Amino acid sequence: MISQTDAVKKFREVIPRVDPHLVLDVGAVRFVSEPYPGVEFGLRLGDAGALLFVSEADLTTPDWQACLQKRLDAAKRYLEGFPHARNAGAPGM
């Protein structure tokens, strides 16, 4: 089981590579075991936000950075579909 601290550290390492305007909601990061082991996390782009899931395997494989980047790229495309995502301001806002 990956810890919340390790998951947050990995998200913080990869998110800026995907888009510096993406913001991780650290309070929404939590491990879940059912129905599949993984991590729920909140992600925002501008005023658009979503609660998402990534499998534990994607965070613990030797190529976890590539796996996580692929998932976060998909999450960014999803968030860009919301009108308020286009109003993204400076990173961290």
VEXROTI-982294 format. One line per field, with one value per residue (C-alpha): residue number from 0; chain; x, y, z. Coordinates in steps of 0.001 Angstrom, whole numbers, plus 500000, padded with zeros to 6 digits. Layout:
# residues N
pos c(NUM  ...)
unit c(A  ...)
u c(X  ...)
v c(Y  ...)
w c(Z  ...)
This chain:
# residues 93
pos c(0  1  2  3  4  5  6  7  8  9  10  11  12  13  14  15  16  17  18  19  20  21  22  23  24  25  26  27  28  29  30  31  32  33  34  35  36  37  38  39  40  41  42  43  44  45  46  47  48  49  50  51  52  53  54  55  56  57  58  59  60  61  62  63  64  65  66  67  68  69  70  71  72  73  74  75  76  77  78  79  80  81  82  83  84  85  86  87  88  89  90  91  92)
unit c(A  A  A  A  A  A  A  A  A  A  A  A  A  A  A  A  A  A  A  A  A  A  A  A  A  A  A  A  A  A  A  A  A  A  A  A  A  A  A  A  A  A  A  A  A  A  A  A  A  A  A  A  A  A  A  A  A  A  A  A  A  A  A  A  A  A  A  A  A  A  A  A  A  A  A  A  A  A  A  A  A  A  A  A  A  A  A  A  A  A  A  A  A)
u c(500000  501418  501254  499499  502827  504530  501599  501600  505370  504988  502089  504079  507030  505050  502253  504494  505760  502206  501047  502138  498527  497335  496844  496748  494166  496364  493426  491651  494550  493705  494391  491412  491443  488054  487074  490683  493733  494802  494743  491902  493039  491593  492959  492098  492727  491514  488080  487445  488084  487567  488077  490116  491683  495013  495803  498399  500323  500726  502421  504642  505989  509605  508335  505827  506757  505732  502548  501561  502339  500082  497225  497728  497828  494425  493145  494287  492448  489333  489546  490154  486661  485130  484580  486208  489407  490225  490367  493409  495543  499065  500207  498869  495992)
v c(500000  503389  506035  509348  511128  509097  509573  513357  513480  511620  513819  516950  515669  514923  517527  520493  518528  518104  521691  524173  525389  522018  522119  519039  519115  517518  517171  514899  512442  509109  505427  503208  499421  498658  497906  498358  499445  502947  506603  509098  512668  516068  518038  521566  523535  527100  526901  523372  520492  516764  513875  511293  507868  506297  502635  501706  499864  503108  504655  501730  500273  501015  503344  505084  508544  507638  505932  508864  511388  509468  509525  513213  514109  512426  514257  517577  516905  516046  519248  521353  520347  522523  526214  527518  525575  528059  530824  529267  531974  531832  528497  527803  530250)
w c(500000  499001  501700  501242  501735  498996  496629  497173  496605  493306  492150  492997  490985  487811  487744  486783  483772  482524  483128  485804  486023  487362  491127  493343  496153  498809  501209  498735  498338  499948  499420  498610  498516  497003  494334  493137  495131  494262  495163  494848  494326  493547  490616  489510  486356  486704  488303  486997  489353  489578  491959  490069  490621  489727  490349  492933  490216  488269  491301  492288  489034  488094  485335  487624  486297  482743  483961  486149  483420  481023  483572  484359  480650  480314  483414  481972  478696  480717  482777  479675  478544  481254  480389  483577  482938  480205  482808  484437  485947  487242  488685  492155  491925)
